[in-house]
């Protein structure tokens, strides 16, 4: 088989993988849209318990938001550094992104555990059930993103900036930015509207 034909096949496979990833992101959009709709419908069903106004601490939520948005910036820098072949900068930005993502997840888990210790778990009301499901699903996606980034870091250390590693890093960047967009909606619809 000629080299030109092999290059065409590799490009087609890469395009199909990118298309598959876009399809995945669209299904995630549908998932989060359904969770947001459920939350909006159930947010006033507190069963006599606390509302978002009673529970949410905006300073903590702002810290979570700042942490995640900063991680999105460093993820973008990591993508650019991998693309440019800047090994040291790539690894530093990947590590910073990982660290910020882990801090965000720890803050979110701390919030969840505090609610549960105060007797306000997912079982307490429809509002809290919808809250924990929506925000917890986002947290699960952050966890999967951190695992993905960890694998990417190992691949980058072992293989360098191969075409496959560059493509996977670009897809990771898209995924991470998507999670930031979802968080902005969570911040606005769940937390901000909850305390107003």
C-alpha positions in Angstrom: 0.0 0.0 0.0 1.4 3.4 -0.9 2.4 6.0 1.7 -0.2 8.4 0.4 -3.0 5.9 0.8 -1.8 5.1 4.4 -1.9 8.8 5.2 -5.4 9.1 3.8 -6.6 6.1 5.9 -5.0 7.5 9.1 -6.6 10.9 8.5 -10.0 9.3 7.9 -9.6 7.3 11.1 -8.6 10.4 13.0 -11.6 12.3 11.6 -13.9 9.4 12.6 -12.6 9.4 16.2 -13.1 13.2 16.4 -16.7 12.7 15.1 -17.3 10.0 17.6 -16.0 12.3 20.4 -18.4 15.1 19.2 -21.3 12.6 19.3 -20.3 11.7 22.9 -20.2 15.3 23.9 -23.7 15.8 22.4 -25.0 12.9 24.4 -23.5 14.4 27.5 -25.3 17.7 26.6 -28.6 15.7 26.6 -27.8 14.1 29.9 -27.0 17.4 31.6 -30.1 19.1 30.0 -32.3 16.3 31.5 -30.6 16.7 34.9 -31.0 20.5 34.8 -34.7 20.2 33.8 -35.3 17.8 36.7 -33.5 20.1 39.1 -35.6 23.1 38.0 -38.8 21.2 38.4 -37.9 19.8 41.8 -36.0 22.7 43.4 -39.0 23.9 45.4 -39.9 20.4 46.7 -38.0 20.6 50.0 -40.4 18.4 52.0 -40.2 21.1 54.8 -36.4 21.0 54.8 -33.8 23.6 53.9 -33.7 25.4 50.6 -30.7 26.4 48.6 -30.8 29.7 50.3 -30.4 28.0 53.6 -27.6 25.6 52.5 -25.4 27.2 49.9 -22.3 29.1 50.9 -21.4 31.4 48.0 -17.8 32.0 49.1 -17.2 28.3 48.9 -19.0 28.1 45.5 -17.0 31.0 44.2 -13.8 29.3 45.2 -14.9 26.1 43.4 -15.7 28.2 40.3 -12.4 30.1 40.3 -10.5 26.8 40.8 -12.3 25.1 37.9 -12.1 28.1 35.5 -8.4 28.4 36.2 -7.9 24.7 35.5 -9.6 25.3 32.1 -7.1 28.0 31.4 -4.2 25.8 32.3 -5.7 22.9 30.2 -5.8 25.2 27.2 -2.1 26.1 27.8 -1.3 22.4 28.1 -3.0 21.7 24.7 -1.0 24.5 23.1 2.3 23.4 24.7 1.8 19.8 23.5 0.9 21.0 20.0 4.1 23.1 20.0 6.2 20.3 21.3 7.2 22.1 24.5 7.7 19.1 26.7 8.5 20.8 30.0 5.7 23.4 29.7 3.2 20.7 28.6 3.9 18.6 31.7 3.8 21.6 34.0 0.4 22.7 32.7 -1.0 19.2 32.7 0.2 18.8 36.4 -1.3 22.2 37.3 -4.6 21.3 35.6 -4.7 18.0 37.4 -4.0 19.6 40.8 -6.7 22.3 40.3 -9.2 19.7 39.1 -8.4 17.6 42.2 -8.8 20.7 44.5 -12.2 21.4 42.8 -13.3 17.8 43.4 -12.1 17.9 47.1 -14.1 21.2 47.6 -17.2 19.6 46.1 -16.9 16.4 48.1 -16.4 18.5 51.3 -19.6 20.4 50.5 -21.5 17.1 50.0 -20.2 15.6 53.2 -21.0 18.7 55.2 -24.6 18.6 53.9 -24.9 14.9 54.7 -23.4 15.4 58.2 -25.9 18.1 58.9 -28.7 15.7 57.9 -29.3 17.1 54.5 -28.4 14.2 52.2 -29.9 13.2 48.9 -32.6 11.2 50.7 -34.0 14.3 52.6 -36.1 15.8 49.8 -36.7 15.9 46.1 -34.7 19.2 45.9 -31.6 17.6 47.5 -32.0 14.5 45.5 -31.9 16.5 42.3 -29.1 18.7 43.6 -26.9 15.8 44.5 -27.6 14.0 41.2 -26.8 17.0 39.0 -23.8 18.3 40.8 -22.6 14.7 41.6 -22.8 13.8 37.9 -20.6 16.8 37.1 -18.2 15.7 39.8 -18.1 12.2 38.3 -17.2 13.7 35.0 -14.4 15.7 36.7 -13.1 12.4 38.2 -13.1 10.7 34.8 -11.3 13.8 33.3 -8.6 13.5 36.0 -8.1 9.9 35.2 -7.9 10.7 31.5 -5.4 13.5 32.2 -3.3 11.2 34.3 -3.1 8.6 31.5 -2.3 11.4 29.0 0.6 12.5 31.2 2.0 9.0 31.3 1.6 8.6 27.5 3.3 11.9 26.9 6.2 11.0 29.2 6.7 7.7 27.5 6.0 8.6 23.8 6.4 12.3 23.5 4.2 14.5 21.3 3.1 11.9 18.8 0.1 12.6 16.6 -2.0 10.3 18.8 -1.0 12.0 22.0 -1.7 15.5 20.4 -5.1 14.4 19.2 -6.0 12.9 22.6 -4.8 16.0 24.4 -7.0 18.2 22.1 -10.0 16.0 22.8 -9.3 16.2 26.5 -9.1 20.0 26.3 -12.5 20.0 24.6 -13.9 17.8 27.3 -12.5 19.9 30.1 -13.8 23.1 28.6 -17.2 21.4 28.2 -17.2 20.6 32.0 -16.5 24.3 32.7 -19.4 25.4 30.6 -21.6 22.9 32.5 -20.3 24.3 35.8 -21.2 27.8 34.8 -24.8 26.7 34.2 -24.7 24.8 37.6 -23.3 28.0 39.3 -26.0 30.1 37.8 -29.1 27.8 37.9 -28.4 25.9 41.1 -26.3 28.2 43.4 -26.9 31.7 42.2 -30.7 31.3 41.7 -30.7 29.2 44.9 -29.5 32.1 47.1 -31.5 34.8 45.5 
